[in-house]
Amino acid sequence: MSGPAGAHLARAGRLLRFAGWFLGELTRANVQVTWDVLTPTSRLEPGVVALPLRCRTDLEVALLSGLVTLTPGTLTLAVREPAAEGGGTMWVHGMYSPDADAFRRELDDLQRRMLRAMRLEGAEDLDNPESPESPEGPEGAGGSAAVTT
């Protein structure tokens, strides 16, 4: 099947795969927080990272923010620049983020998977290193600020 109907069908499959993957991540995060609450030792290493946004629309920003906040142990703190203006940054707090770069990579993976599942067009650009939407692209994510506490 090709054309618009095929694109919508393919997106439905991507959305189902994303939902399955996210449920697995949600379960893993719930187990981690529950374990930390129920055991006498704490593995808390809180931190805040700045995540460069590749979202194009306010809907994509809102969904990413909701997915981050829905996940136990993470919280969206702020978003700078609406998607319509391009660029943008989301600040995220993590309860278990001893390595800011690793935490940012996990968040970027969530963003990439969500955008790939949602978009009808342009999802392939998310993995192209030459694309401005790729973290390795011309702008890159190398200059992102990270604050750990």
QUIHU-V550499 format. One line per field, one symbol per residue. burial: # if it has 16 or more other ideal C-beta (glycine too) atoms within 10 Angstrom, else .. A space follows every 50 residues. Layout:
burial=???
This chain:
burial=..........#..#...#...#......#...#..#..........#### ######...##.###.##..######..#...#....##########..# ..##.###.##########...#.##....#.###.....#..#.....
